[in-house]
Amino acid sequence: MMKNKYLAHKETIHNFIWRLLQVFGKQGITILIFILCAKLLAPYDFGIYNYVLAIIFFLIMFGDFGISTATSKYVAEYNTTNKEKLKAVLFNSGIIILGITILITVLTLIIGPLYLKDKYIYVFYLLPLVFLAPMTSLYDGIYRGLKKFKQLAIISTIIGFISIFFVYFLIKEYGLIGALVSQNLFYLILLIGLGLGYRDFNFKLNKQVIKEIGSYSFVYGLATLGYFLFSRVDILILGHYNYIDEIAVYELLNKIFLVLLMPFTILGQIMAPNYSERSAKKEYSLIKWRYKTIVKKSILISLISLIILAFIVPTTIRFWFSEYYSETFILIFYPTLIIYSISFFNAPINAGIIVSTGYAKLMSAMNIYLGVFNAILSIVLLKIVGFIGVIYATVISLIIGTSILQIRFYKILKDEAKKQS
C-alpha cells in the first residue's frame, strides 16, 4: 500500500526533497545572517537591521514584480509546446528586470535620503540586491519550470556552504555593515553559479515572450504588492513610528515561522509545473478534485501546527534568545502564530494551484484591496491600542482575504469543469 502511494507520487516526493535542500541552501544563509545579527547586535540595532531589510525587500519586490513566478509558469508551458520560446525566456525576462531595477535604483538615490534620513546609508549598502535578488529568482523560476530541482539544489547548497565562512567573518568583524555586505556577496555568487548551470538560451529579442511573461508577471506582481501590504507593511509602519525594539521581537518570530513555512511553500512550487500542464490541457475536473483534497489536508495540518507551535516556540525563544523574551514577546506571539497557521494553509494552494493555473489575477485583485485595507486599519488600530494593533490588522486582513479567495477560486473550477463535461 505504502509502496504504491510512493510510486504514484515518486516525482513529487523526489522534487520536494531536492527543492527543500535547495531552499535551505539559499535561505539558510539569510537565516544564518539573521541569527548572528540577533545574537551579536543589540536589540535596537537588530531592529534597525530588520527595518532596513523590510525597505530593501519592498524595493526588490518591484524589481521582480512577479517575473520569476511568471517565468516558472511559461517555462513549463514552453518546454511542452515551443522550444524556441523557451530559449528566449532568460534574455527577455532579464531585460525587463534590468529596466525596472535601474528605475528603482535611480528613484531610491533621489528620494531615499529625504525620507530615510540617517537610516538611508544602510539602504544604500543593500542597493545591489535590487538587481541581484530578482535575477537569482528569475533563474530559480527557469530551473523550477524545467523541473531541474536536483541541479538547483546542488548549486545552491554548495554556494551556501562556501558562503558560511565569509558571512561569519564579515558580521563578527564589521557588525551591521558586515551583515549587509555579506548578503550582496552571497547573491552575487549564487547568480554566477546559477548562470553557469543554465546556458541553453539565446540573446534574441522576442516580443511575444516579453508580452506573455510581462503581462502575467504584472498581474502576479500586483498580487505580491497587495500581499506585501498586508504581510510586511507592518514593519514599515512600526519603523516609521519608531517602534524599533518591537520590530526586533516581531521579526525574530517572523523568521522562525518563515523557516517552518518553507516546506509548505516548497510543496506549492513543486506542484506548480504539474498544474500548469493540466491547465494547458484543460483538465479542470481533475484539478478541482485535487484542489478539494489538498484544501482538506491543509486545514488539518494548519490546526495541528497551531497547537504544537503554541508550546514549542516560546520555549525556544526563552532558551536561545532570552533577551527577547518579555511582555512584548507575549503580546506579539499569539496573533503572529495565527497569521502563520493561516499561511501554512495558503502556501501550497496559492502558489501550487491558483497561480500555476493562470488565475493570479484573483490574488492580485484580492491582495490589492485587502492590502490597502490592512495598511489603513494598521494605522487606525495603532492609534487606538498601540503597536500591537498593526499585527491585529494583519490577522483580520488575512482571514478575510483567504476566505474570499478560496471560495471564488473553487467556484471558477466548478464552472470550468462543467464546461468540459
DODO-906999 format. One record per residue (C-alpha): residue in three letters; x, y, z; residue number from 0. Coordinates in steps of 0.001 Angstrom, whole numbers, plus 500000, padded with zeros to 6 digits. Example, Ala and Ser with C-alpha at 12.3 -4.5 7.8 and 13.67 -1.06 7.14 Angstrom:
residues 2
(ALA; (512300; 495500; 507800); 0),
(SER; (513670; 498940; 507140); 1),
This chain:
residues 421
(MET; (500000; 500000; 500000); 0),
(MET; (502714; 502459; 501053); 1),
(LYS; (504869; 501386; 498100); 2),
(ASN; (502015; 502064; 495660); 3),
(LYS; (501479; 505535; 497130); 4),
(TYR; (505201; 506229; 496863); 5),
(LEU; (505302; 505131; 493216); 6),
(ALA; (502235; 507256; 492416); 7),
(HIS; (503897; 510368; 493863); 8),
(LYS; (507544; 509471; 493233); 9),
(GLU; (508354; 512515; 491098); 10),
(THR; (506694; 514927; 493543); 11),
(ILE; (508457; 513370; 496536); 12),
(HIS; (511890; 513475; 494887); 13),
(ASN; (511396; 517030; 493625); 14),
(PHE; (510171; 518095; 497074); 15),
(ILE; (513294; 516718; 498753); 16),
(TRP; (515634; 518413; 496268); 17),
(ARG; (513693; 521689; 496461); 18),
(LEU; (513791; 521561; 500254); 19),
(LEU; (517573; 521126; 500138); 20),
(GLN; (517885; 523990; 497652); 21),
(VAL; (515761; 526419; 499661); 22),
(PHE; (517671; 525678; 502826); 23),
(GLY; (520900; 526155; 500874); 24),
(LYS; (519790; 529600; 499729); 25),
(GLN; (517600; 530788; 502585); 26),
(GLY; (519829; 529130; 505151); 27),
(ILE; (522488; 531793; 504604); 28),
(THR; (519941; 534565; 505022); 29),
(ILE; (518717; 532902; 508196); 30),
(LEU; (522301; 532444; 509418); 31),
(ILE; (522941; 536159; 508925); 32),
(PHE; (519727; 536862; 510807); 33),
(ILE; (520661; 534592; 513753); 34),
(LEU; (524172; 536025; 514000); 35),
(CYS; (522744; 539547; 513999); 36),
(ALA; (520215; 538605; 516689); 37),
(LYS; (522997; 537231; 518877); 38),
(LEU; (525743; 539790; 518179); 39),
(LEU; (523820; 543054; 517802); 40),
(ALA; (521982; 544992; 520488); 41),
(PRO; (518175; 544610; 520226); 42),
(TYR; (517799; 548201; 518985); 43),
(ASP; (520440; 547724; 516242); 44),
(PHE; (518803; 544421; 515377); 45),
(GLY; (515523; 546288; 514962); 46),
(ILE; (517229; 548772; 512631); 47),
(TYR; (518639; 545862; 510624); 48),
(ASN; (515162; 544388; 510128); 49),
(TYR; (513593; 547749; 509309); 50),
(VAL; (516197; 548364; 506608); 51),
(LEU; (515711; 544837; 505222); 52),
(ALA; (511955; 545421; 505022); 53),
(ILE; (512610; 548540; 502936); 54),
(ILE; (515078; 546839; 500583); 55),
(PHE; (512839; 543820; 500059); 56),
(PHE; (509996; 546195; 499296); 57),
(LEU; (512199; 547589; 496501); 58),
(ILE; (513205; 544075; 495421); 59),
(MET; (509543; 543174; 495105); 60),
(PHE; (509186; 545867; 492436); 61),
(GLY; (512397; 544692; 490749); 62),
(ASP; (510967; 541214; 490349); 63),
(PHE; (507251; 542092; 490333); 64),
(GLY; (506151; 538539; 489636); 65),
(ILE; (508586; 537898; 486779); 66),
(SER; (510195; 534840; 488397); 67),
(THR; (506813; 533219; 489077); 68),
(ALA; (505533; 534018; 485588); 69),
(THR; (508776; 532614; 484181); 70),
(SER; (508259; 529316; 486001); 71),
(LYS; (504746; 529045; 484583); 72),
(TYR; (505707; 529824; 480973); 73),
(VAL; (508900; 527769; 481045); 74),
(ALA; (506784; 524728; 481961); 75),
(GLU; (504431; 525516; 479069); 76),
(TYR; (507126; 526392; 476507); 77),
(ASN; (509028; 523234; 477410); 78),
(THR; (505986; 521301; 476215); 79),
(THR; (504849; 523454; 473309); 80),
(ASN; (507633; 525718; 471949); 81),
(LYS; (511365; 525135; 472465); 82),
(GLU; (512371; 528345; 470656); 83),
(LYS; (510371; 530457; 473074); 84),
(LEU; (511936; 528516; 475928); 85),
(LYS; (515429; 529559; 474835); 86),
(ALA; (514310; 533196; 474678); 87),
(VAL; (512983; 533361; 478240); 88),
(LEU; (516165; 534219; 480177); 89),
(PHE; (517362; 537079; 477982); 90),
(ASN; (513960; 538701; 477527); 91),
(SER; (512908; 538371; 481164); 92),
(GLY; (516324; 539718; 482165); 93),
(ILE; (515731; 542812; 480023); 94),
(ILE; (512505; 543505; 481914); 95),
(ILE; (514241; 543106; 485298); 96),
(LEU; (517188; 545296; 484284); 97),
(GLY; (514922; 548125; 483121); 98),
(ILE; (512816; 548060; 486276); 99),
(THR; (515763; 547867; 488660); 100),
(ILE; (517564; 550804; 487022); 101),
(LEU; (514437; 552911; 487521); 102),
(ILE; (514053; 551789; 491151); 103),
(THR; (517710; 552473; 491926); 104),
(VAL; (517594; 555999; 490490); 105),
(LEU; (514398; 556818; 492428); 106),
(THR; (515911; 555442; 495636); 107),
(LEU; (519064; 557531; 495236); 108),
(ILE; (516917; 560642; 494784); 109),
(ILE; (514136; 560070; 497343); 110),
(GLY; (515913; 557845; 499883); 111),
(PRO; (517980; 560492; 501726); 112),
(LEU; (514909; 562712; 502166); 113),
(TYR; (512629; 560002; 503605); 114),
(LEU; (515048; 557702; 505460); 115),
(LYS; (517469; 560340; 506731); 116),
(ASP; (520077; 558675; 508996); 117),
(LYS; (518928; 555162; 508006); 118),
(TYR; (519498; 555804; 504279); 119),
(ILE; (523151; 554763; 504447); 120),
(TYR; (522134; 551204; 505380); 121),
(VAL; (519724; 551002; 502449); 122),
(PHE; (522484; 552295; 500186); 123),
(TYR; (524723; 549374; 501184); 124),
(LEU; (521981; 546944; 500116); 125),
(LEU; (521069; 548565; 496784); 126),
(PRO; (522889; 545892; 494696); 127),
(LEU; (520270; 543414; 495939); 128),
(VAL; (517594; 545273; 493973); 129),
(PHE; (519088; 543679; 490840); 130),
(LEU; (520817; 540573; 492201); 131),
(ALA; (517840; 539122; 494077); 132),
(PRO; (515331; 539323; 491169); 133),
(MET; (517894; 537801; 488793); 134),
(THR; (518532; 534827; 491081); 135),
(SER; (514751; 534440; 491369); 136),
(LEU; (514492; 534510; 487569); 137),
(TYR; (516978; 531632; 487291); 138),
(ASP; (515125; 529886; 490095); 139),
(GLY; (511901; 530147; 488083); 140),
(ILE; (513573; 528672; 484995); 141),
(TYR; (515022; 525732; 486921); 142),
(ARG; (511653; 525100; 488596); 143),
(GLY; (509745; 525300; 485321); 144),
(LEU; (512120; 522729; 483827); 145),
(LYS; (511826; 520594; 486994); 146),
(LYS; (515613; 520751; 487467); 147),
(PHE; (515214; 520655; 491224); 148),
(LYS; (518234; 518408; 491786); 149),
(GLN; (520637; 520649; 489875); 150),
(LEU; (519220; 523747; 491556); 151),
(ALA; (519648; 522120; 494972); 152),
(ILE; (523258; 521119; 494360); 153),
(ILE; (524293; 524586; 493129); 154),
(SER; (522533; 526425; 495971); 155),
(THR; (523803; 524082; 498671); 156),
(ILE; (527448; 524267; 497557); 157),
(ILE; (527352; 528057; 497328); 158),
(GLY; (525536; 528287; 500652); 159),
(PHE; (528169; 526158; 502348); 160),
(ILE; (531040; 528217; 500878); 161),
(SER; (529336; 531446; 501937); 162),
(ILE; (529158; 530452; 505604); 163),
(PHE; (532817; 531385; 506108); 164),
(PHE; (532773; 534941; 504748); 165),
(VAL; (529352; 535631; 506302); 166),
(TYR; (530614; 534805; 509790); 167),
(PHE; (533810; 536799; 509289); 168),
(LEU; (532058; 539918; 507973); 169),
(ILE; (529428; 540010; 510729); 170),
(LYS; (531937; 539317; 513503); 171),
(GLU; (534383; 541948; 512263); 172),
(TYR; (532064; 544649; 510898); 173),
(GLY; (528735; 544107; 512654); 174),
(LEU; (525666; 545519; 510934); 175),
(ILE; (527556; 546749; 507855); 176),
(GLY; (529183; 543344; 507504); 177),
(ALA; (525781; 541654; 507601); 178),
(LEU; (524503; 543878; 504795); 179),
(VAL; (527586; 543423; 502614); 180),
(SER; (527555; 539643; 503111); 181),
(GLN; (524047; 539464; 501623); 182),
(ASN; (525255; 541229; 498486); 183),
(LEU; (528206; 538855; 498151); 184),
(PHE; (526063; 535767; 498661); 185),
(TYR; (523505; 536745; 495992); 186),
(LEU; (526282; 537687; 493552); 187),
(ILE; (527996; 534293; 493917); 188),
(LEU; (524651; 532500; 493685); 189),
(LEU; (523774; 534359; 490480); 190),
(ILE; (527102; 533356; 488921); 191),
(GLY; (526606; 529720; 489944); 192),
(LEU; (523069; 529545; 488559); 193),
(GLY; (524241; 531221; 485349); 194),
(LEU; (526958; 528621; 484847); 195),
(GLY; (524430; 525833; 485431); 196),
(TYR; (521954; 527001; 482773); 197),
(ARG; (523291; 528032; 479361); 198),
(ASP; (520639; 526767; 476956); 199),
(PHE; (519409; 530207; 475889); 200),
(ASN; (519924; 532809; 473184); 201),
(PHE; (520197; 536596; 473044); 202),
(LYS; (517352; 537138; 470594); 203),
(LEU; (514716; 539715; 471385); 204),
(ASN; (511294; 538042; 471386); 205),
(LYS; (508406; 540474; 471776); 206),
(GLN; (505888; 537663; 472190); 207),
(VAL; (507783; 536216; 475157); 208),
(ILE; (508164; 539679; 476697); 209),
(LYS; (504451; 540296; 476253); 210),
(GLU; (503341; 536958; 477704); 211),
(ILE; (505714; 536903; 480671); 212),
(GLY; (505493; 540649; 481238); 213),
(SER; (501690; 540786; 481259); 214),
(TYR; (501287; 537778; 483546); 215),
(SER; (504072; 538923; 485849); 216),
(PHE; (502356; 542319; 486143); 217),
(VAL; (499187; 540587; 487328); 218),
(TYR; (501098; 538433; 489812); 219),
(GLY; (503238; 541421; 490803); 220),
(LEU; (500109; 543307; 491818); 221),
(ALA; (499143; 540285; 493903); 222),
(THR; (502604; 540333; 495510); 223),
(LEU; (502320; 544067; 496185); 224),
(GLY; (498949; 543515; 497824); 225),
(TYR; (500365; 540648; 499851); 226),
(PHE; (503219; 542870; 500996); 227),
(LEU; (500695; 545476; 502122); 228),
(PHE; (499019; 543041; 504462); 229),
(SER; (502043; 540980; 505470); 230),
(ARG; (505154; 543202; 505506); 231),
(VAL; (503928; 546784; 505558); 232),
(ASP; (503565; 546362; 509326); 233),
(ILE; (507369; 546586; 509675); 234),
(LEU; (507466; 549810; 507673); 235),
(ILE; (504673; 551309; 509775); 236),
(LEU; (506267; 550247; 513067); 237),
(GLY; (509609; 551650; 511899); 238),
(HIS; (508013; 554916; 510829); 239),
(TYR; (506515; 555332; 514317); 240),
(ASN; (509871; 554331; 515869); 241),
(TYR; (508805; 551015; 517417); 242),
(ILE; (512290; 549639; 516749); 243),
(ASP; (512549; 547262; 519734); 244),
(GLU; (509128; 545831; 518871); 245),
(ILE; (510313; 545227; 515307); 246),
(ALA; (513223; 543200; 516689); 247),
(VAL; (510872; 540831; 518573); 248),
(TYR; (508328; 540636; 515753); 249),
(GLU; (510924; 539865; 513104); 250),
(LEU; (512566; 537226; 515281); 251),
(LEU; (509191; 535447; 515406); 252),
(ASN; (508629; 536010; 511695); 253),
(LYS; (511920; 534342; 510793); 254),
(ILE; (511198; 531316; 512964); 255),
(PHE; (507783; 530879; 511375); 256),
(LEU; (509132; 531506; 507872); 257),
(VAL; (511563; 528616; 508321); 258),
(LEU; (508651; 526408; 509383); 259),
(LEU; (506636; 527687; 506414); 260),
(MET; (509319; 526655; 503897); 261),
(PRO; (508137; 523050; 503380); 262),
(PHE; (504605; 524277; 502591); 263),
(THR; (505908; 526894; 500152); 264),
(ILE; (508208; 524352; 498532); 265),
(LEU; (505338; 521897; 498138); 266),
(GLY; (503409; 524556; 496223); 267),
(GLN; (506405; 525242; 493961); 268),
(ILE; (506834; 521526; 493275); 269),
(MET; (503146; 521154; 492435); 270),
(ALA; (503057; 524245; 490192); 271),
(PRO; (504572; 522873; 486932); 272),
(ASN; (502195; 519895; 487016); 273),
(TYR; (499156; 522137; 487427); 274),
(SER; (500395; 524450; 484668); 275),
(GLU; (500476; 521420; 482356); 276),
(ARG; (496996; 520263; 483466); 277),
(SER; (495636; 523752; 482956); 278),
(ALA; (497140; 523906; 479453); 279),
(LYS; (495356; 520599; 478725); 280),
(LYS; (492130; 521976; 480308); 281),
(GLU; (491839; 519091; 482782); 282),
(TYR; (489659; 521120; 485163); 283),
(SER; (487723; 518210; 486649); 284),
(LEU; (490985; 516652; 487806); 285),
(ILE; (492253; 519998; 489097); 286),
(LYS; (489012; 520539; 491052); 287),
(TRP; (489190; 517096; 492652); 288),
(ARG; (492819; 517531; 493662); 289),
(TYR; (492139; 521048; 494939); 290),
(LYS; (489427; 519792; 497312); 291),
(THR; (491733; 517066; 498614); 292),
(ILE; (494616; 519478; 499239); 293),
(VAL; (492318; 522009; 500978); 294),
(LYS; (491135; 519382; 503479); 295),
(LYS; (494671; 518219; 504231); 296),
(SER; (495958; 521794; 504533); 297),
(ILE; (493268; 522749; 507057); 298),
(LEU; (494135; 519753; 509227); 299),
(ILE; (497876; 520413; 509068); 300),
(SER; (497384; 524112; 509898); 301),
(LEU; (495348; 523313; 513023); 302),
(ILE; (497857; 520724; 514230); 303),
(SER; (500730; 523163; 513589); 304),
(LEU; (498998; 525902; 515580); 305),
(ILE; (498615; 523682; 518650); 306),
(ILE; (502165; 522295; 518564); 307),
(LEU; (503886; 525636; 517915); 308),
(ALA; (501984; 527321; 520763); 309),
(PHE; (504107; 525235; 523123); 310),
(ILE; (507396; 524884; 521232); 311),
(VAL; (508178; 528436; 520050); 312),
(PRO; (508018; 530262; 523434); 313),
(THR; (510337; 527644; 524938); 314),
(THR; (512759; 528074; 522016); 315),
(ILE; (512850; 531857; 522435); 316),
(ARG; (513319; 531576; 526197); 317),
(PHE; (516271; 529228; 525721); 318),
(TRP; (518100; 530668; 522673); 319),
(PHE; (517104; 534353; 522683); 320),
(SER; (516301; 535112; 526315); 321),
(GLU; (516896; 538857; 525855); 322),
(TYR; (513834; 538990; 523584); 323),
(TYR; (511504; 537041; 525896); 324),
(SER; (509387; 539730; 527566); 325),
(GLU; (505844; 541065; 527908); 326),
(THR; (506222; 542450; 524388); 327),
(PHE; (507005; 538953; 523130); 328),
(ILE; (503872; 537506; 524761); 329),
(LEU; (501738; 540256; 523221); 330),
(ILE; (503131; 539657; 519736); 331),
(PHE; (503404; 535860; 519774); 332),
(TYR; (499787; 534689; 519649); 333),
(PRO; (498485; 536888; 516808); 334),
(THR; (501665; 536082; 514857); 335),
(LEU; (501028; 532361; 515419); 336),
(ILE; (497550; 532755; 513911); 337),
(ILE; (498991; 534585; 510895); 338),
(TYR; (501372; 531758; 510078); 339),
(SER; (498871; 528992; 510758); 340),
(ILE; (496758; 530535; 508009); 341),
(SER; (499872; 530844; 505852); 342),
(PHE; (500569; 527111; 506289); 343),
(PHE; (497171; 526574; 504653); 344),
(ASN; (497643; 529158; 501903); 345),
(ALA; (501194; 528430; 500738); 346),
(PRO; (500747; 525159; 498784); 347),
(ILE; (497349; 526100; 497368); 348),
(ASN; (498059; 529635; 496194); 349),
(ALA; (501450; 529033; 494539); 350),
(GLY; (500814; 525416; 493581); 351),
(ILE; (497339; 525650; 492071); 352),
(ILE; (495845; 529152; 491804); 353),
(VAL; (498869; 530911; 490275); 354),
(SER; (500047; 527976; 488163); 355),
(THR; (496627; 527515; 486514); 356),
(GLY; (496622; 531126; 485331); 357),
(TYR; (494390; 532733; 487978); 358),
(ALA; (496929; 535022; 489609); 359),
(LYS; (494534; 537869; 488742); 360),
(LEU; (492247; 536638; 491531); 361),
(MET; (495065; 537022; 494045); 362),
(SER; (496054; 540325; 492509); 363),
(ALA; (492650; 541964; 492938); 364),
(MET; (492075; 540469; 496383); 365),
(ASN; (495516; 541346; 497715); 366),
(ILE; (495436; 544921; 496459); 367),
(TYR; (492056; 545703; 498044); 368),
(LEU; (492865; 543959; 501305); 369),
(GLY; (496413; 545303; 501314); 370),
(VAL; (495172; 548880; 501222); 371),
(PHE; (492540; 547984; 503828); 372),
(ASN; (495232; 546459; 506043); 373),
(ALA; (497554; 549461; 505759); 374),
(ILE; (494744; 551834; 506770); 375),
(LEU; (493468; 549533; 509520); 376),
(SER; (497028; 549142; 510868); 377),
(ILE; (497425; 552879; 511362); 378),
(VAL; (493936; 553208; 512890); 379),
(LEU; (494458; 550351; 515361); 380),
(LEU; (497974; 551563; 516195); 381),
(LYS; (496462; 554879; 517267); 382),
(ILE; (493854; 553050; 519393); 383),
(VAL; (495698; 550118; 521034); 384),
(GLY; (499346; 550847; 520290); 385),
(PHE; (501869; 548868; 518240); 386),
(ILE; (500020; 545546; 518652); 387),
(GLY; (497156; 546992; 516579); 388),
(VAL; (499354; 546706; 513477); 389),
(ILE; (499615; 542928; 513965); 390),
(TYR; (495902; 542572; 514757); 391),
(ALA; (495145; 544320; 511470); 392),
(THR; (497230; 541731; 509601); 393),
(VAL; (495319; 538864; 511248); 394),
(ILE; (491954; 540358; 510303); 395),
(SER; (493018; 541074; 506709); 396),
(LEU; (494482; 537593; 506205); 397),
(ILE; (491353; 535817; 507448); 398),
(ILE; (489114; 537876; 505156); 399),
(GLY; (491400; 537512; 502140); 400),
(THR; (491913; 533762; 502489); 401),
(SER; (488187; 533074; 502823); 402),
(ILE; (487138; 535127; 499813); 403),
(LEU; (489983; 533938; 497547); 404),
(GLN; (489450; 530214; 498104); 405),
(ILE; (485659; 530462; 497686); 406),
(ARG; (485989; 532394; 494429); 407),
(PHE; (488634; 530068; 493005); 408),
(TYR; (486622; 526942; 493783); 409),
(LYS; (483600; 528438; 492037); 410),
(ILE; (485723; 529064; 488927); 411),
(LEU; (486956; 525461; 488957); 412),
(LYS; (483385; 524186; 489220); 413),
(ASP; (482300; 526320; 486267); 414),
(GLU; (485266; 525269; 484126); 415),
(ALA; (484731; 521597; 484984); 416),
(LYS; (481060; 521840; 483948); 417),
(LYS; (482057; 523251; 480570); 418),
(GLN; (484295; 520221; 479982); 419),
(SER; (481640; 517672; 480953); 420),
